[in-house]
Amino acid sequence: MRTSNWRGAFVAMLVLLSSGAWAEDPDRPSLHVSRAMVPPKIDGVLDDEAWLGDPLPTGTWLSYQPLRGDAGPERTEVRITYDDRFIYFAFHCITDDPASVRTTVSKRDNVFNDDWIGFSLDSTGSKQTSYHLMINPSGVQMDAVNTTAGGEKFESDFVWYSAGTRTSDGYVVEAALPLQTIRFAAGPNVTMGVLFWRHVSFSGVSYSWPDMPAGQWVFDRHAQLVFDDLRPRRLLEVLPSATWPMSQVRLPQDAWGDVHGHPEVGLSVKYGVTSQVTVDATVNPDFSQVESDAYQVQVNQRYPIYFAEKRPFFMEGLGLFSMAGTGGDFNMRTAVHTRRIVDPSWGAKVTGTQGPLAFGMLSASDETPEGFDPLTRPERPRKLFTIGRATYGLGDSNYVGALFTDSEIDGRSNHVAGADLTFKPSTAQTFSASSLFTQTSDPVASDRSGVGAQVSYKFETRRWFAAPQLEHYDRGFTADTAFYNRTGFTSSFLYSDVSFYPEAAKKYGLIRVHPLLLARYGHDDVQDGEEGFVGVGTAFNFSRQGFFRIQHIDGHEPWAGQRFNTSQPLGAFGNVQLFQWLHVGGNIFPRSWATFYDPIAPYQGRSTNGGIEFTLQPTVHFSQYISWDTVHFSRADTGVHVFTVDVINAKSVYQFNTRFFVRLLEQFDSSRRQLLTDVLASYEVVPGTVFHAGYGSLYERPDLQDGSAGPLQDGFVGPNAGRYHTVSRGLFFKASYLYRF
């Protein structure tokens, strides 16, 4: 099929879907918002004229996680007002024990273990996309885009303002949300969907108004927020950026090579075509990421290692491109993984809503695409990506959607087209399905095509939870933009649990117990055999945000035509906020059966996996995070030790205020004998207006050239091989300025 036909069909679908209409639910509670005569000052103090009136009549807030439907002792007052530029929110969070309130001064999206207050805002009323904004008592922000297909995605950072202060009876938070930041239909009697939520760190329980019974999420429960007259300001943002990276590599003669790197400038523009449709374009962008990827164990892995997207242009609006049946226990992590676009020279996006229709298109040209060796082909061809996505709301959390992707490079093309849907026949039930058809034309390799599909069902009440799913992927399935584990298999999966809420145990901190069952069965065409497992376990929820799970699994898998045992005699993992200043987590899977994934001569092994992590926060400004993961693998038949891998990630952060922080990153991988150190100073006024300066060094411990010491089985080298020494180092400066007209 020609690429133009694929794109034409997608555009035609958008036109057809946009002709629909959406009807509001008249039974939902309604809150009327009055205009402010004088805008409040966002300082965390409720002494402004705009806040003198009574709070909104929200009624009783009920728990939704991990408890369901319980009223807590905390009280929350909500006030909202607006003017021609902002919607203003004020929250007074009252508690009987103000000393138990936990807060830190941290970077954005990093205060989930604190107390926090926030809201879900469906500004277009489409019941398909909502803004999730949360603030801790220090005014630190967390923000996400929530979609029916992808859930919450915290990659995006919006421009909004907040402040918070602790009080004698709890804490107060204020927020100002610019009308230019959100999409909405302008005019009189503008109606948005809203839900408020509050997290109490000491008990580990989250509450909301309106309540969210089991099996329901924000789109099922939004109240109506009504404004008499709301007019948007035309959005126009210009974001110039400059980057100056400098790097050196140590030469074989133990001397440093020349310094590489030169200044780069780029320009991005965002324009609001209407109050609900936005166009983004960027030329010569800086697509490097400031935060290094955390080290992971990469030895003897059957499936590829996933690294999340961290580049701002791609992160914004990424949730719109999510499909049903991705993430979690599914084979496909995401249908659109923008890290496949390695180094684009330009990019463009169109995103928007029209009634129940939400849509987006993304196009970019990659200068350094995957799969090309610069030594054999120094002049790499560019790879052009085009991605289109649309969803059409059918009321509440129900929708039908479509996805199209196309990639073109050096005569090779890959086309993907598919559809997905989510339907809730009742409050407790959710049904979803998705299917993708791929077609690849390759002048070097043979042409191929394939289908990937899934069907899943979820039943959820306060007591019962069950989630079966079925997946199939053809051998010829190829999707250049997606991230998935494998092809050529059919598999079914089930997770189920039953919850108990022991009242007598609450005084000891135990608030929920849920025995669980998990099972998988399928056939792997590529590895030629049956696969499956059955597992049982029990999970516990405690106060102080505590969680613990213990399990036993019996299983097997095929590899290279042989059957291998994958049973776990015992496994356990959990985490808890022991004190306001200490969060601890860990996992242990001792003496599990495992496969050594050699394509020619695989064998049965025994593996002990484990890890521990903790976050120490002795003050509201300083945090120290350390994690250690280890894998010990030996042959099952002889007991001979094969390898041990240790991976350590450490991060030290001093946050001077909500804008400025200094961070030290240290990462160690024993299998590669590498140590990475990275120092970063960052100052962010608002998302987009930011300055970074960083220095990083990579250390390695090499083998001796005379062969007197070599790598041992545990991944380290002998004592005569020398110390770790620097093999590369780099310094960079990055600055950008967001100008909003």
C-alpha positions in Angstrom: 0.0 0.0 0.0 1.3 3.4 -0.8 2.2 5.7 2.0 0.0 8.5 0.7 -3.0 6.1 0.8 -2.3 5.3 4.5 -2.0 8.9 5.4 -5.1 9.8 3.4 -7.2 7.2 5.1 -6.1 8.5 8.5 -7.1 12.1 7.7 -10.4 10.9 6.3 -11.0 9.1 9.6 -10.4 12.3 11.5 -12.9 14.2 9.5 -15.5 11.5 10.0 -15.0 11.2 13.7 -15.1 14.9 14.4 -18.7 15.1 13.2 -19.9 13.5 16.4 -21.5 15.2 19.4 -21.0 14.8 23.1 -23.6 15.0 25.8 -23.0 15.9 29.4 -24.2 13.8 32.3 -26.9 15.9 34.1 -26.7 13.7 37.2 -23.2 14.7 38.1 -22.7 17.3 40.9 -22.1 20.9 39.6 -19.9 23.6 41.1 -20.4 27.2 40.0 -17.2 29.4 39.9 -17.4 33.2 40.5 -15.1 35.7 38.8 -12.5 37.4 40.9 -12.6 41.2 41.2 -9.0 41.2 42.4 -6.7 38.3 41.5 -5.2 36.5 44.5 -1.5 36.5 45.2 -0.1 33.0 44.9 1.9 32.9 48.2 0.3 30.0 50.2 -1.6 32.4 52.5 -5.4 32.6 52.2 -5.8 36.3 53.1 -6.9 37.5 49.7 -10.3 39.0 49.0 -11.0 36.2 46.4 -10.9 33.6 49.2 -13.1 35.4 51.7 -16.3 33.4 50.7 -17.4 30.0 51.8 -15.6 27.0 50.4 -17.2 24.9 47.7 -19.8 22.4 48.9 -17.7 19.2 48.2 -19.1 17.2 51.0 -17.4 14.1 52.4 -14.1 12.9 50.8 -13.8 9.1 50.5 -10.7 6.9 50.2 -9.8 5.3 46.8 -6.3 3.9 47.4 -5.5 1.4 49.0 -8.9 1.6 50.9 -12.2 2.1 49.1 -15.0 4.2 50.3 -13.8 5.0 53.8 -14.2 8.6 55.2 -11.0 9.8 56.8 -10.5 12.1 59.8 -8.9 14.9 57.6 -11.0 17.8 56.3 -10.4 19.7 53.1 -11.7 23.1 52.0 -11.7 24.0 48.3 -12.1 27.4 46.7 -11.9 28.3 43.0 -12.1 31.6 41.2 -10.9 33.0 37.8 -10.2 36.0 35.7 -9.2 36.7 32.1 -5.8 35.0 32.5 -6.0 32.3 35.1 -8.1 29.8 37.0 -7.1 30.0 40.7 -7.4 27.2 43.2 -7.0 27.3 47.0 -6.9 24.3 49.3 -7.0 24.3 53.1 -6.0 20.8 54.2 -6.9 20.3 57.9 -5.7 17.5 60.1 -5.8 16.6 63.8 -2.1 15.9 63.8 -0.2 18.7 61.9 3.1 17.2 63.0 2.5 14.1 60.8 2.3 16.2 57.6 5.3 15.3 55.4 6.8 17.8 52.9 10.1 18.3 51.1 11.5 20.8 48.7 12.3 18.7 45.7 12.4 18.6 42.0 9.1 18.5 40.0 7.2 15.2 39.9 9.2 13.7 42.8 7.1 14.2 45.9 4.6 11.3 45.8 5.7 10.1 49.3 4.8 13.5 50.7 1.3 14.8 51.7 -0.2 16.4 48.6 -3.4 17.9 47.3 -4.6 18.3 43.7 -7.2 18.0 41.1 -8.0 16.3 37.8 -9.4 18.7 35.2 -11.1 17.7 32.0 -11.0 21.1 30.5 -12.6 20.2 27.2 -15.3 18.0 28.6 -14.4 15.2 26.2 -14.0 12.6 28.9 -10.9 11.5 27.1 -8.1 13.7 28.4 -7.5 15.5 31.7 -4.8 17.5 33.3 -3.6 16.1 36.7 -2.0 18.7 38.9 -0.8 18.0 42.5 1.0 20.2 45.0 2.8 19.3 48.3 2.8 21.6 51.4 6.0 23.2 50.1 4.4 24.2 46.8 6.3 21.6 44.8 4.4 20.6 41.7 3.5 17.3 40.1 1.7 17.3 36.7 0.5 14.7 34.3 -1.7 14.1 31.2 -4.3 11.4 31.8 -5.9 9.7 28.8 -8.4 6.8 28.6 -6.0 4.7 26.6 -2.7 5.5 28.4 -3.6 6.5 31.9 -1.4 9.0 33.7 1.8 10.2 31.9 4.1 12.4 34.0 6.5 13.2 31.2 4.9 16.5 30.3 5.6 19.6 32.4 3.1 22.5 32.1 3.4 26.2 32.9 1.4 26.9 36.1 2.2 28.4 39.4 1.8 27.2 43.0 2.8 27.9 46.6 2.2 26.2 49.9 2.7 26.7 53.6 2.3 24.6 56.7 -0.2 25.9 59.3 -1.1 25.1 62.8 -3.9 22.8 61.6 -2.3 21.3 58.5 -1.3 23.1 55.4 -2.5 25.5 52.7 -1.9 25.4 49.0 -2.6 27.9 46.2 -2.3 27.4 42.4 -2.8 29.5 39.3 -3.5 27.7 36.0 -3.0 30.0 32.9 -5.8 29.7 30.4 -3.1 29.5 27.7 -1.9 26.2 29.2 -5.1 24.3 28.9 -7.5 23.6 26.0 -11.2 24.4 26.3 -14.2 25.6 24.3 -14.6 29.3 24.8 -17.9 31.1 25.5 -20.6 31.5 28.1 -21.4 28.7 30.5 -18.1 26.9 29.9 -18.3 23.5 31.6 -15.3 21.4 32.6 -14.9 18.2 34.5 -13.2 18.3 37.9 -12.2 15.8 40.7 -10.2 16.7 43.8 -7.8 14.3 45.6 -5.6 14.4 48.6 -2.9 12.0 49.8 -2.1 11.6 53.5 1.4 10.3 53.8 1.2 9.0 57.5 -1.7 6.7 56.8 -0.7 6.0 53.2 -4.4 6.6 52.1 -5.6 8.8 49.3 -9.0 10.4 49.3 -11.1 12.1 46.6 -14.3 14.1 45.9 -16.3 13.0 44.1 -15.6 9.5 45.3 -14.1 6.9 43.0 -15.6 3.4 43.8 -13.7 0.3 42.7 -13.7 -0.1 38.9 -14.0 3.6 38.2 -11.5 6.3 37.4 -11.7 10.1 37.0 -13.6 10.2 33.8 -16.4 8.2 35.4 -16.7 10.5 38.4 -15.8 14.1 37.3 -18.1 16.8 38.8 -19.0 19.7 36.5 -17.1 23.0 37.0 -19.1 25.8 35.4 -17.8 29.3 34.5 -20.1 32.1 33.4 -17.8 33.3 30.7 -14.4 32.0 29.8 -12.3 33.4 26.9 -8.9 32.0 25.9 -5.9 34.1 25.0 -4.3 33.1 21.7 -1.4 30.8 22.5 2.0 31.7 20.9 5.2 30.5 22.5 8.7 30.9 21.2 11.5 28.8 22.7 15.1 29.5 21.6 17.7 27.2 23.0 21.5 26.9 23.1 23.7 24.0 23.9 27.5 23.7 24.1 28.7 20.2 24.7 32.4 19.4 25.0 33.8 15.8 25.4 37.1 14.0 25.4 38.1 10.3 25.0 41.2 8.7 26.3 43.5 7.4 23.6 45.2 4.0 23.7 48.5 5.7 24.5 46.9 6.9 27.8 46.7 10.5 26.5 43.6 12.6 26.0 42.3 13.2 22.5 41.0 16.5 21.1 38.0 18.2 22.6 35.0 17.6 20.5 31.8 19.6 20.5 30.6 23.0 19.3 27.8 25.3 20.2 24.3 24.6 18.8 21.3 26.8 18.7 17.7 25.8 18.0 14.2 27.2 17.9 10.8 25.8 18.8 7.4 27.4 18.3 4.0 26.5 19.7 0.9 28.1 18.2 -2.7 27.8 19.3 -4.6 27.5 16.0 -7.8 27.5 18.1 -8.4 27.2 21.9 -8.4 23.4 21.3 -5.8 22.8 18.5 -2.1 23.4 18.9 0.8 23.2 16.4 4.4 22.6 17.6 7.4 22.9 15.3 11.1 22.8 16.1 14.3 23.3 14.0 17.7 22.0 14.9 16.4 21.1 18.4 18.5 20.1 21.3 17.2 16.6 21.8 19.8 15.5 24.3 18.6 14.5 27.8 19.9 16.1 31.0 19.2 13.1 33.2 21.3 9.9 32.5 19.5 6.6 32.2 19.8 4.6 35.4 21.9 1.5 35.0 20.1 -1.8 34.8 21.2 -5.4 34.8 21.8 -6.3 31.1 23.5 -9.7 31.3 21.6 -12.7 30.1 18.4 -10.8 29.3 15.8 -12.5 27.1 14.0 -9.3 26.3 15.3 -5.8 25.3 15.9 -3.2 28.1 13.5 -0.3 28.2 14.6 3.3 28.8 12.0 6.0 29.2 11.7 9.1 27.0 13.2 12.2 28.7 13.4 14.8 25.9 10.9 17.7 26.4 9.6 18.0 22.8 8.6 14.3 22.7 7.4 14.1 26.3 4.7 16.8 25.9 1.5 15.2 24.8 3.0 11.7 24.8 0.0 10.2 26.5 -2.2 10.9 23.5 -0.3 8.3 21.5 -0.9 5.5 24.0 -3.0 2.5 23.0 -5.1 0.0 24.9 -3.3 -3.2 25.7 0.2 -1.7 26.2 2.4 -1.5 29.3 1.9 -3.5 32.5 2.0 -7.3 31.8 1.4 -6.9 28.0 4.1 -7.8 25.4 4.0 -4.2 24.0 5.3 -1.6 26.3 4.2 1.3 24.1 3.0 1.6 20.5 4.9 4.9 20.1 8.3 4.9 21.7 9.9 8.2 20.5 13.4 7.2 21.6 13.4 5.3 18.3 13.9 8.8 16.8 17.5 9.1 17.9 18.7 12.5 16.6 16.1 14.5 14.7 17.0 17.6 12.7 13.5 18.9 12.8 10.1 17.9 14.3 6.5 18.9 14.1 3.3 18.1 16.0 -0.4 18.9 15.8 -2.5 18.0 18.7 -6.1 18.9 19.6 -9.6 18.1 20.5 -13.0 18.6 18.9 -15.9 17.5 21.0 -15.4 13.8 21.8 -12.5 13.6 19.3 -8.8 13.9 20.4 -6.1 13.7 17.8 -2.4 14.1 17.2 0.1 13.9 14.4 3.9 13.8 14.8 6.6 14.0 12.1 10.4 14.1 12.5 13.5 13.5 10.5 16.2 11.4 12.2 19.8 12.2 11.2 21.4 9.2 13.1 18.8 6.3 12.8 19.2 3.0 14.5 20.6 0.0 12.6 23.4 1.9 10.6 27.1 1.5 11.5 28.9 4.8 11.1 32.1 3.0 10.4 30.8 1.2 7.3 28.4 4.0 6.3 29.7 7.3 7.5 27.0 9.1 5.4 23.9 7.8 7.2 20.6 8.2 5.3 17.9 10.1 7.2 14.9 8.3 8.5 11.5 10.1 8.3 8.9 9.2 10.9 5.2 10.1 10.6 2.7 9.1 13.4 -1.0 9.8 13.6 -3.4 9.0 16.5 -7.1 9.7 17.2 -9.5 8.7 19.8 -13.3 9.2 19.9 -15.1 9.3 23.2 -18.2 7.2 23.6 -19.1 8.5 27.1 -17.3 8.2 30.4 -14.2 6.0 30.0 -15.4 4.4 26.7 -13.6 5.2 23.5 -12.6 3.9 20.1 -9.3 4.9 18.6 -6.9 4.5 15.6 -3.2 4.7 15.1 -1.1 5.1 12.0 2.7 5.1 11.8 5.1 5.3 8.8 8.9 5.3 8.6 11.0 5.6 5.5 14.7 5.2 5.0 17.0 4.3 2.1 14.3 2.5 0.1 13.0 0.7 3.2 9.5 1.5 4.5 7.5 0.3 7.5 3.7 1.0 7.8 1.6 0.3 10.8 -2.2 0.8 11.1 -4.5 -0.3 13.8 -7.4 0.4 16.1 -8.3 0.0 19.8 -11.3 0.4 22.0 -12.2 0.4 25.7 -15.8 -0.3 26.8 -17.3 -0.5 30.3 -20.5 -2.5 30.2 -21.0 -1.9 33.9 -19.3 0.0 36.8 -17.2 -3.0 37.8 -16.3 -4.3 34.3 -13.9 -3.0 31.6 -13.3 -4.6 28.2 -10.5 -3.5 25.9 -9.1 -4.7 22.6 -6.5 -3.5 20.1 -5.0 -4.7 16.8 -2.1 -3.5 14.7 -1.3 -4.6 11.2 2.3 -4.0 10.0 3.8 -4.0 6.5 7.5 -3.7 5.8 9.2 -3.3 2.4 12.9 -3.8 2.4 15.2 -3.9 -0.6 17.8 -5.8 1.3 15.8 -8.2 3.4 12.5 -9.9 2.4 9.2 -8.0 2.6 7.1 -9.1 5.6 3.8 -8.3 7.3 2.1 -9.3 10.5 -0.6 -8.7 13.0 -0.4 -8.0 16.7 -3.6 -8.1 18.8 -4.8 -8.3 22.3 -8.1 -8.7 24.2 -8.4 -8.0 27.9 -11.1 -7.8 30.5 -11.1 -6.4 34.0 -13.6 -7.0 36.9 -13.1 -4.8 39.9 -15.1 -4.3 43.1 -14.0 -3.4 46.6 -13.6 -7.1 47.3 -12.8 -8.8 44.0 -10.4 -8.1 41.2 -9.7 -10.2 38.1 -7.9 -9.3 34.9 -7.5 -12.0 32.1 -5.9 -11.1 28.8 -5.1 -12.8 25.5 -2.3 -11.7 23.1 -1.1 -12.8 19.7 1.8 -11.6 17.5 2.8 -12.9 14.1 6.4 -13.6 13.3 6.4 -11.0 10.6 5.1 -8.2 12.9 7.4 -5.2 12.7 6.7 -1.8 14.1 9.6 0.7 13.9 8.0 3.2 16.4 7.0 0.6 19.0 8.7 -1.0 22.0 7.8 -4.7 22.4 9.5 -7.8 23.8 9.0 -10.4 21.0 7.0 -11.7 18.1 5.7 -15.1 17.0 3.7 -16.2 20.0 0.2 -16.6 21.4 -0.3 -16.2 25.1 -3.0 -15.8 27.8 -2.5 -14.2 31.2 -4.6 -13.9 34.4 -4.2 -11.9 37.6 -6.8 -12.1 40.3 -7.0 -11.2 44.0 -9.5 -10.8 46.8 -9.2 -8.0 49.3 -9.8 -8.0 53.1 -9.8 -5.0 55.3 -9.3 -6.1 58.9 -10.6 -3.5 61.2 -9.0 -5.0 64.3 -5.5 -4.9 62.6 -5.7 -1.2 61.7 -4.4 -0.1 65.0 -1.3 -2.1 64.2 -0.9 -0.5 60.8 -2.3 -3.3 58.6 -5.1 -1.9 56.4 -5.5 -4.4 53.6 -4.7 -8.0 52.8 -5.2 -9.5 49.4 -4.3 -13.1 48.5 -3.6 -13.4 44.7 -3.4 -15.8 41.8 -1.4 -15.2 38.6 -1.1 -17.6 35.6 0.1 -17.6 32.0 -0.1 -20.2 29.2 0.9 -19.9 25.6 2.9 -21.2 22.6 6.1 -19.6 21.3 6.5 -20.3 17.6 10.0 -18.8 17.4 11.4 -20.9 20.3 9.2 -23.9 19.4 7.4 -24.8 22.6 4.8 -24.3 25.2 5.2 -21.7 28.0 3.4 -21.0 31.2 3.4 -20.5 34.9 1.0 -20.6 37.9 1.7 -18.5 40.9 0.1 -17.8 44.3 0.9 -15.2 46.9 -0.4 -12.6 49.3 0.0 -8.8 49.4 -0.3 -6.5 52.4 -0.9 -2.8 52.6 0.2 -0.9 55.8 0.1 2.6 57.1 3.1 4.8 56.3 2.6 3.9 52.6 3.8 0.3 53.3 3.4 -2.5 50.9 4.7 -6.1 51.0 4.1 -9.1 48.7 5.3 -12.7 49.0 4.7 -15.3 46.2 5.5 -18.8 44.8 5.6 -19.6 41.1 5.9 -22.8 39.1 6.7 -22.3 35.5 8.5 -23.3 32.3 9.5 -21.7 29.0 10.9 -22.8 25.6 14.3 -21.6 24.3 16.1 -22.9 21.1 13.7 -25.8 20.9 14.3 -27.0 24.5 12.1 -26.7 27.6 13.5 -24.9 30.7 12.2 -24.6 34.3 11.5 -21.0 35.4 9.9 -21.7 38.8 10.4 -19.3 41.7 10.3 -21.2 45.0 9.9 -18.0 46.9 9.8 -14.3 46.0 9.1 -11.2 48.0 9.2 -7.4 47.5 8.0 -4.3 49.3 8.5 -0.8 50.4 7.6 1.5 53.3 8.1 5.1 54.5 9.6 4.1 57.9 10.1 7.6 59.1 9.4 11.0 57.5 13.1 11.1 56.6 13.6 7.4 55.5 11.9 5.4 52.7 13.1 1.8 52.2 12.3 -0.8 49.5 13.7 -4.1 48.4 13.1 -7.5 46.7 14.5 -11.0 46.9 14.0 -14.1 44.7 16.4 -16.8 46.0 17.4 -19.9 44.1 15.0 -19.5 41.3 15.2 -21.7 38.2 16.4 -19.8 35.2 17.6 -20.1 31.6 21.0 -19.2 30.1 19.9 -17.7 26.8 22.6 -18.9 24.5 21.1 -19.3 21.0 23.2 -22.4 20.3 23.9 -24.1 23.6 21.5 -22.9 26.3 21.4 -24.6 29.6 19.4 -24.8 32.8 20.5 -22.5 35.6 19.7 -21.3 39.1 19.5 -17.6 39.8 19.3 -15.5 43.0 18.1 -12.0 42.3 17.7 -9.3 44.8 17.9 -5.6 45.5 17.5 -2.9 48.0 16.9 0.8 47.8 16.5 3.7 50.2 15.8 7.4 50.1 17.2 9.4 53.0 15.9 12.9 53.5 17.3 14.4 56.7 16.1 17.9 55.8 13.4 19.2 53.5 16.1 20.3 51.0 18.5 17.3 50.8 17.8 13.8 49.6 20.1 10.8 49.1 18.9 7.8 47.0 20.8 4.6 46.7 19.8 1.3 45.0 21.7 -2.0 44.7 20.6 -4.8 42.4 22.4 -8.1 42.1 22.1 -11.3 40.1 24.0 -14.5 41.0 23.7 -17.2 38.3 25.1 -20.8 38.3 24.6 -24.0 36.3 21.9 -26.2 37.7 23.5 -29.5 36.7 27.0 -28.9 38.1 26.5 -25.9 40.5 29.4 -24.1 38.7 29.2 -20.3 39.2 28.7 -18.5 35.8 28.4 -14.9 36.7 27.4 -12.3 39.3 26.3 -8.8 38.3 26.0 -5.9 40.7 24.4 -2.6 39.7 24.5 0.4 42.0 22.7 3.7 41.3 23.2 6.6 43.7 21.7 10.1 43.5 22.4 13.0 45.9 20.3 16.1 45.5 20.3 19.5 47.3 17.3 21.5 46.4 17.9 25.1 47.4 14.3 26.1 46.5 11.7 24.9 44.0 13.8 26.4 41.1 17.4 25.6 41.8 19.1 22.3 42.6 22.5 20.6 42.4 22.7 16.8 41.8 25.5 14.2 42.0 24.8 10.9 40.1 27.0 7.8 40.6 26.3 4.6 38.7 28.2 1.3 38.8 27.9 -1.8 36.6 30.2 -4.7 37.6 29.5 -6.7 34.3 30.9 -3.8 32.2 33.4 -2.7 34.9 32.1 0.8 34.5 31.6 3.7 36.9 29.7 6.8 35.7 29.8 10.1 37.7 27.6 13.0 36.7 27.3 16.4 38.4 24.5 18.7 37.4 23.3 22.2 38.4 19.9 23.2 37.2 17.8 26.4 37.5 14.3 26.4 36.2 12.0 29.4 36.3 9.1 27.7 34.5 9.2 24.6 32.2 11.0 25.9 29.1 13.0 28.7 30.8 15.9 26.7 32.3 19.7 26.6 32.6 21.7 23.5 33.0 25.5 23.0 33.6 26.9 19.6 34.0 30.1 17.5 34.0 30.4 13.7 33.6 33.1 11.1 33.7 33.1 7.5 32.7 35.6 5.2 34.4 36.5 1.6 33.4 38.8 -1.1 34.8 40.5 -2.8 31.8 42.2 -6.1 31.5 46.0 -6.2 31.5 47.5 -6.3 28.0 50.0 -9.0 29.0 47.2 -11.4 29.9 48.3 -11.8 33.5 44.9 -10.9 34.7 41.6 -11.3 32.9 37.9 -11.2 33.7 36.7 -13.5 36.4 33.3 -15.2 36.4 31.7 -12.6 38.6 32.4 -9.8 36.0 35.4 -8.3 37.8 39.0 -8.5 36.8 42.0 -9.8 38.9 43.8 -7.7 41.4 46.7 -7.0 39.1 44.6 -5.5 36.4 44.9 -2.0 37.8 42.4 0.6 39.1 39.5 2.2 37.4 40.5 5.1 35.3 38.7 7.8 33.3 38.1 6.8 29.7 35.9 9.7 28.7 34.7 13.0 30.2 32.4 15.7 29.1 31.1 19.2 30.1 28.0 20.8 28.8 25.9 23.9 29.1 22.3 24.2 28.1 19.9 27.2 28.2 16.5 27.9 26.9 14.0 30.7 27.4 10.2 30.4 27.0 8.6 33.5 25.8 4.8 33.4 25.9 3.1 36.2 24.0 
